[in-house]
């Protein structure tokens, strides 16, 4: 058994630190170098060293990142992209053709909805929304012979609905479709969809995987080698790949994913307890709550319940906006999954693209991305903002 084969059978944190790269044989460097090169010397025409010829096709820094992502998701092959949406578009171009159909969440991330509604639909790929938590609704949304992908987020963004990955995989496969799971909110630390029957995992690595709000990226991980070959072709042909500096930063973030996620979850659970008893809160939405409709499924397929919290206030949109503007430790901003805590108003910010559609989110909704700061400071900040 090679060293890398041994590593891929190790624990999560060990894989996060060691998988996908062995110390440089020349210098012994334990961290992958940043290969800032566009091309590579060939040993004679077609004589490629390690398969590298041009950095759109492959770059050693990116290869190391793709290797660790595959190991963490327990997939056959990982692919890194310039953004999560670049990864999504490449997957659709790989698996669909004009005239095909995709089922998407009825509360999908606004950028994903925009991609399908404005870009893929113009290309001839149609979509139907369905609640990821309702297996019968997903089954009913499938168009036999046309549906190529059943696309789910779990937890969803921003309403934190939970889809039963194993059951959804069975429904998709019965229809001859692939199950795609956007695992961004959970991260590979809390959930591995491929082990539950999913065919493809999608990530915005900008979020928890990178974890430091300093790099934009995306990823796909697949469990079928034939599909991997097709994605490899389209990744190179479309070319929406990250540069070596972005790959390096993302890989650096991966190494601490496990310890960061534990703190995100610790802090989120304490904040949920605080919000649940606050007079200004009409509803707290968190999969860890026993009253959450997806709690049982989340408990079965997730290690913990994550660092994302949504809540609705009693004072409507005006109060929701005011709370977002009053916080000091929570930064008002889009994105999520960084070490710093963020607060946002989905209806006016990340999900503005779905306003006026069936996917529109409540105007009184606030979303928190709970960071790893001292939790007492986060609680005091929310108490001031809500007061």
C-alpha positions as CSV (number, residue, x, y, z in Angstrom):
1,X,0.0,0.0,0.0
2,X,1.4,3.4,-1.0
3,X,1.7,6.3,1.5
4,X,-1.3,8.1,-0.2
5,X,-3.4,4.9,-0.2
6,X,-2.7,4.6,3.5
7,X,-3.6,8.3,4.1
8,X,-7.0,8.0,2.3
9,X,-8.0,5.3,4.8
10,X,-7.1,7.5,7.8
11,X,-9.3,9.9,9.9
12,X,-10.7,13.1,8.5
13,X,-8.2,15.5,10.0
14,X,-5.3,13.3,8.9
15,X,-6.6,13.3,5.4
16,X,-7.2,17.0,5.4
17,X,-3.6,17.6,6.3
18,X,-1.8,14.9,4.3
19,X,-4.0,13.6,1.4
20,X,-3.2,14.6,-2.2
21,X,0.4,15.6,-1.7
22,X,3.7,14.0,-0.5
23,X,6.6,16.1,0.6
24,X,8.6,17.5,-2.3
25,X,11.2,14.9,-3.3
26,X,13.8,17.6,-4.0
27,X,13.5,19.9,-1.0
28,X,11.3,17.9,1.4
29,X,8.8,20.8,1.5
30,X,5.7,19.6,3.5
31,X,3.4,22.2,1.9
32,X,2.6,22.1,-1.9
33,X,4.6,24.9,-3.7
34,X,2.8,27.6,-5.7
35,X,3.6,26.6,-9.2
36,X,3.2,30.0,-10.8
37,X,3.8,28.8,-14.4
38,X,1.6,28.6,-17.4
39,X,3.6,26.0,-19.4
40,X,6.0,23.1,-18.8
41,X,9.2,21.9,-20.5
42,X,8.5,18.7,-22.5
43,X,11.1,15.9,-22.7
44,X,10.7,15.6,-26.5
45,X,7.5,16.2,-28.4
46,X,4.7,14.8,-26.3
47,X,7.0,13.8,-23.5
48,X,5.2,15.3,-20.5
49,X,6.6,15.3,-17.0
50,X,3.9,14.0,-14.7
51,X,1.3,14.8,-17.4
52,X,1.7,18.6,-17.2
53,X,1.8,20.6,-20.4
54,X,-0.3,23.8,-19.8
55,X,-1.8,25.1,-16.6
56,X,-5.4,25.3,-17.8
57,X,-5.3,21.6,-18.2
58,X,-3.4,20.8,-15.0
59,X,-1.2,22.5,-12.4
60,X,0.6,20.7,-9.6
61,X,-0.8,23.1,-6.9
62,X,-4.3,22.5,-8.2
63,X,-3.7,18.8,-8.4
64,X,-2.8,18.7,-4.7
65,X,-6.1,20.6,-3.8
66,X,-8.1,18.3,-6.0
67,X,-6.6,15.2,-4.4
68,X,-7.4,16.3,-0.9
69,X,-11.0,17.3,-1.8
70,X,-11.6,13.8,-3.3
71,X,-10.2,12.2,-0.2
72,X,-12.4,14.2,2.2
73,X,-15.6,13.5,0.2
74,X,-14.6,9.9,-0.3
75,X,-14.9,10.2,-4.0
76,X,-12.9,8.9,-7.0
77,X,-11.8,12.3,-8.3
78,X,-12.0,16.0,-7.4
79,X,-12.0,19.0,-9.6
80,X,-11.2,22.6,-8.6
81,X,-12.8,25.7,-10.3
82,X,-12.6,29.4,-10.2
83,X,-15.9,29.7,-8.3
84,X,-18.8,27.5,-7.2
85,X,-20.9,28.7,-10.1
86,X,-18.1,27.8,-12.5
87,X,-18.2,24.3,-11.1
88,X,-22.0,24.1,-11.4
89,X,-22.0,25.4,-15.0
90,X,-19.3,22.9,-16.0
91,X,-21.2,20.1,-14.5
92,X,-24.4,21.0,-16.4
93,X,-22.5,21.3,-19.7
94,X,-20.9,17.9,-19.0
95,X,-24.2,16.0,-18.2
96,X,-26.9,17.9,-20.1
97,X,-27.8,18.9,-23.6
98,X,-30.4,21.3,-25.0
99,X,-33.8,19.7,-24.4
100,X,-32.8,18.1,-21.1
101,X,-34.4,18.9,-17.7
102,X,-33.1,19.4,-14.2
103,X,-34.9,19.3,-10.8
104,X,-33.6,22.1,-8.5
105,X,-34.5,23.0,-4.9
106,X,-37.5,25.3,-4.4
107,X,-35.4,27.4,-2.0
108,X,-32.1,27.1,-4.0
109,X,-29.2,29.6,-3.5
110,X,-30.0,32.6,-5.6
111,X,-26.9,32.3,-7.7
112,X,-27.8,28.7,-8.6
113,X,-31.3,29.7,-9.5
114,X,-30.0,32.5,-11.7
115,X,-27.7,30.1,-13.4
116,X,-30.5,27.7,-14.3
117,X,-33.1,30.4,-15.0
118,X,-31.0,32.9,-17.1
119,X,-28.1,30.9,-18.5
120,X,-28.9,27.2,-18.8
121,X,-32.5,27.8,-19.8
122,X,-31.4,30.0,-22.7
123,X,-29.1,27.1,-23.7
124,X,-32.2,24.8,-23.8
125,X,-31.9,23.1,-20.4
126,X,-35.2,23.5,-18.5
127,X,-35.7,23.2,-14.7
128,X,-38.5,22.5,-12.2
129,X,-38.3,23.4,-8.5
130,X,-39.2,21.0,-5.8
131,X,-38.8,20.9,-2.0
132,X,-35.7,18.9,-1.1
133,X,-37.4,17.7,2.1
134,X,-40.4,16.2,0.1
135,X,-39.4,13.0,-1.7
136,X,-42.8,12.7,-3.4
137,X,-42.5,16.3,-4.7
138,X,-39.1,15.6,-6.1
139,X,-40.3,12.4,-7.7
140,X,-43.3,14.3,-9.2
141,X,-41.0,17.0,-10.6
142,X,-38.9,14.5,-12.6
143,X,-39.8,14.3,-16.3
144,X,-39.0,10.7,-17.3
145,X,-36.6,10.5,-20.2
146,X,-35.7,14.2,-19.9
147,X,-34.5,14.7,-16.4
148,X,-30.7,14.2,-16.3
149,X,-30.0,15.8,-12.8
150,X,-31.7,15.9,-9.5
151,X,-30.0,18.9,-7.9
152,X,-30.3,19.4,-4.1
153,X,-28.8,21.5,-1.4
154,X,-28.9,20.1,2.2
155,X,-29.0,22.1,4.3
156,X,-30.5,24.6,1.8
157,X,-29.6,28.3,1.6
158,X,-31.1,30.2,3.5
159,X,-34.0,28.2,4.9
160,X,-31.9,25.3,6.1
161,X,-34.2,22.6,4.8
162,X,-32.9,19.1,4.9
163,X,-33.0,16.5,2.1
164,X,-32.7,12.8,2.7
165,X,-29.7,12.0,0.5
166,X,-30.1,8.3,0.5
167,X,-33.8,8.5,-0.4
168,X,-33.2,11.2,-3.0
169,X,-30.5,9.1,-4.7
170,X,-32.9,6.2,-5.0
171,X,-35.5,8.4,-6.6
172,X,-33.0,10.0,-9.0
173,X,-31.5,6.6,-10.0
174,X,-34.9,5.1,-10.6
175,X,-35.5,7.8,-13.2
176,X,-32.1,7.4,-14.8
177,X,-30.8,10.7,-13.4
178,X,-27.8,11.7,-11.4
179,X,-28.1,13.0,-7.9
180,X,-26.1,16.2,-7.4
181,X,-25.6,17.5,-3.8
182,X,-24.5,21.0,-3.0
183,X,-22.6,20.3,0.2
184,X,-21.4,23.8,0.8
185,X,-23.4,24.5,4.0
186,X,-22.4,21.2,5.7
187,X,-18.8,20.9,4.4
188,X,-17.1,17.5,4.0
189,X,-16.5,17.4,7.7
190,X,-20.1,17.2,8.6
191,X,-21.5,15.2,5.7
192,X,-20.3,13.0,2.8
193,X,-23.1,12.7,0.3
194,X,-21.2,10.3,-2.0
195,X,-21.2,7.7,0.7
196,X,-25.0,8.0,0.9
197,X,-25.6,7.4,-2.8
198,X,-25.1,10.8,-4.4
199,X,-23.2,10.9,-7.8
200,X,-21.7,14.3,-7.6
201,X,-20.8,16.8,-4.8
202,X,-20.6,20.5,-5.5
203,X,-18.9,23.0,-3.3
204,X,-18.4,26.7,-3.2
205,X,-14.9,26.3,-1.7
206,X,-15.1,30.1,-1.0
207,X,-17.1,29.1,2.1
208,X,-16.2,26.6,4.8
209,X,-13.5,24.7,2.7
210,X,-11.4,27.8,2.3
211,X,-12.7,29.2,5.5
212,X,-10.9,32.6,5.7
213,X,-12.8,34.8,3.3
214,X,-9.7,35.4,1.2
215,X,-10.2,33.4,-1.9
216,X,-13.1,32.5,-4.3
217,X,-13.3,28.9,-5.6
218,X,-15.5,25.9,-6.4
219,X,-15.2,22.2,-6.6
220,X,-16.8,19.0,-7.9
221,X,-16.2,15.5,-6.6
222,X,-17.5,12.5,-8.4
223,X,-17.6,8.8,-7.5
224,X,-17.7,7.4,-11.1
225,X,-14.6,7.2,-13.2
226,X,-16.4,7.5,-16.5
227,X,-18.1,10.7,-15.3
228,X,-14.7,11.9,-14.0
229,X,-13.3,11.5,-17.5
230,X,-16.1,13.6,-19.0
231,X,-15.7,16.3,-16.3
232,X,-11.9,16.3,-17.0
233,X,-12.6,17.1,-20.7
234,X,-15.1,19.8,-19.9
235,X,-13.0,21.4,-17.2
236,X,-10.1,21.8,-19.7
237,X,-12.4,22.8,-22.6
238,X,-14.3,25.4,-20.7
239,X,-11.3,26.6,-18.7
240,X,-12.9,28.0,-15.6
241,X,-10.1,26.9,-13.4
242,X,-8.4,28.5,-10.4
243,X,-4.9,29.9,-10.6
244,X,-2.2,28.4,-8.4
245,X,-2.4,31.1,-5.8
246,X,-6.1,30.5,-5.3
247,X,-5.5,26.7,-5.2
248,X,-2.8,27.2,-2.6
249,X,-5.0,29.4,-0.3
250,X,-7.9,27.0,-0.6
251,X,-5.7,24.0,0.2
252,X,-4.3,25.9,3.2
253,X,-7.8,26.4,4.5
254,X,-8.7,22.7,4.1
255,X,-6.1,21.7,6.6
256,X,-7.9,23.3,9.5
257,X,-11.5,22.4,8.3
258,X,-12.2,19.9,11.1
259,X,-11.2,22.1,14.0
260,X,-12.9,25.1,12.6
261,X,-16.2,23.3,12.0
262,X,-16.2,22.1,15.6
263,X,-16.0,25.7,16.8
264,X,-18.5,26.9,14.3
265,X,-21.0,24.3,15.6
266,X,-20.2,25.0,19.2
267,X,-20.8,28.7,18.8
268,X,-24.0,28.1,16.7
269,X,-25.5,25.9,19.3
270,X,-25.1,28.5,22.0
271,X,-26.5,31.2,19.8
272,X,-29.5,29.0,18.9
273,X,-30.2,28.6,22.6
274,X,-30.1,32.4,23.1
275,X,-32.3,33.2,20.1
276,X,-34.9,30.6,21.0
277,X,-35.8,32.4,24.2
278,X,-35.7,36.0,22.9
279,X,-38.9,38.0,22.8
280,X,-38.0,39.6,19.4
281,X,-37.6,36.3,17.6
282,X,-40.6,34.7,15.9
283,X,-38.8,31.6,14.7
284,X,-35.3,30.1,14.8
285,X,-34.4,27.8,11.9
286,X,-31.6,25.4,12.7
287,X,-31.4,21.6,11.9
288,X,-30.2,20.9,15.4
289,X,-33.5,21.9,17.0
290,X,-35.8,19.0,17.8
291,X,-38.7,20.9,16.3
292,X,-37.0,21.4,12.9
293,X,-38.8,19.2,10.4
294,X,-35.6,17.8,9.1
295,X,-34.0,17.2,12.4
296,X,-34.2,13.4,12.3
297,X,-32.7,13.2,8.8
298,X,-30.0,15.7,9.7
299,X,-29.1,13.6,12.8
300,X,-28.8,10.5,10.6
301,X,-26.6,11.9,7.8
302,X,-24.7,14.8,9.4
303,X,-22.0,14.6,12.1
304,X,-23.3,17.9,13.6
305,X,-25.7,20.6,12.5
306,X,-23.4,23.3,11.2
307,X,-22.6,27.0,11.7
308,X,-25.5,28.5,9.7
309,X,-28.6,29.9,11.5
310,X,-31.6,31.7,10.1
311,X,-34.3,33.4,12.1
312,X,-37.4,35.5,11.6
313,X,-38.1,38.5,13.7
314,X,-41.4,39.7,15.2
315,X,-41.2,43.2,13.7
316,X,-41.2,42.3,10.0
317,X,-38.7,43.5,7.3
318,X,-38.0,46.8,9.0
319,X,-36.8,45.1,12.2
320,X,-34.8,42.5,10.2
321,X,-33.0,45.3,8.3
322,X,-32.3,47.1,11.6
323,X,-30.8,44.1,13.3
324,X,-28.5,43.6,10.3
325,X,-27.3,47.2,10.6
326,X,-26.8,47.3,14.4
327,X,-24.4,44.4,14.9
328,X,-20.7,45.2,15.4
329,X,-19.0,41.8,15.9
330,X,-21.2,40.2,13.2
331,X,-20.2,41.9,9.9
332,X,-22.9,42.9,7.5
333,X,-21.9,41.1,4.3
334,X,-22.6,38.3,1.8
335,X,-21.0,34.9,1.7
336,X,-20.5,32.6,4.7
337,X,-18.3,30.0,6.2
338,X,-15.3,32.2,7.1
339,X,-13.7,32.4,10.6
340,X,-15.5,35.8,11.1
341,X,-19.2,36.0,11.8
342,X,-21.4,37.5,9.2
343,X,-25.0,38.7,9.2
344,X,-27.2,39.4,6.2
345,X,-30.7,40.0,4.9
346,X,-31.3,37.3,2.3
347,X,-34.3,39.0,0.6
348,X,-32.3,42.1,-0.1
349,X,-28.8,40.6,-0.5
350,X,-27.9,37.0,-1.5
351,X,-31.4,36.1,-2.7
352,X,-32.5,39.3,-4.4
353,X,-32.4,37.4,-7.7
354,X,-35.3,35.2,-6.7
355,X,-37.6,38.2,-5.6
356,X,-41.0,37.8,-7.2
357,X,-40.6,34.1,-8.0
358,X,-41.7,31.0,-6.2
359,X,-38.3,30.9,-4.6
360,X,-38.7,34.3,-2.9
361,X,-37.6,34.2,0.8
362,X,-39.4,35.8,3.7
363,X,-38.8,39.6,4.1
364,X,-38.4,39.2,7.9
365,X,-35.6,36.6,7.6
366,X,-32.1,37.2,8.8
367,X,-29.2,34.7,8.1
368,X,-26.2,34.3,10.3
369,X,-22.9,32.7,9.4
370,X,-21.5,32.0,12.9
371,X,-17.7,32.4,13.1
372,X,-15.2,31.1,15.6
373,X,-14.9,34.2,17.7
374,X,-15.4,34.2,21.5
375,X,-19.0,33.2,21.8
376,X,-19.8,35.5,24.7
377,X,-18.9,38.4,22.4
378,X,-21.2,37.1,19.7
379,X,-24.1,36.7,22.1
380,X,-23.7,40.2,23.5
381,X,-23.6,41.6,20.0
382,X,-26.8,40.0,19.0
383,X,-28.4,41.0,22.3
384,X,-27.6,44.6,21.6
385,X,-28.8,44.4,18.0
386,X,-32.1,42.8,18.9
387,X,-32.7,45.0,21.9
